[in-house]
């Protein structure tokens, strides 16, 4: 026969169990989840190879995609797609484009950079364009300086030059390569899972400014770049990682 005490104990135990069920540690959502990448983002992040400076190769979506190939060593993989953010020689390098080019390679860039690549199949974009190439969604977003000047009043990357960054979607994951830019207001409209941001200062964002960009972009993962080839140092990338409130992966230079 159940005593009143036993019934009370059973009821209390059941209620306590329910409390634990509702209030115990959750496995999804919340601040703790920010440091854990979804399987899709983790897989695409692992396919990003940093080749020094702003140069990257992404092997995802069944394609080989280069962004701003420059000073590639050895025998680089051939490209399905080359994205070039602007015409400066450390981003638009005809020799490096030649090194990765094969029949069928498509190039997407701005008009000023296309002029440096005569005879190549180039799709020209301006900031705001959204195109599909080889089944990939590619968005061109503005890239320019707010406070980095070549001479008084003349920025290294003027807004009127119509330089771009790219948001490319690979295997359902949105990757943003910002190009050469400061932390500009348009970043609030960029949606991306993985962001590649310059951190060297001088011509582009400093590490501290890149942290501000990360706070606006809120990606699952940020990767620092625009260091390692004489402009900016690995310490800039490390400082960015230490200061960022969101996950950062400093890639080895390949
Ligand atoms: Zn530049």
Boltz pocket constraint, residues with backbone or C-beta under 6 A from the ligand:
constraints:
  - pocket:
      binder: B
      contacts: [[A, 86], [A, 88], [A, 91], [A, 156], [A, 157], [A, 180], [A, 203]]
      max_distance: 6.0
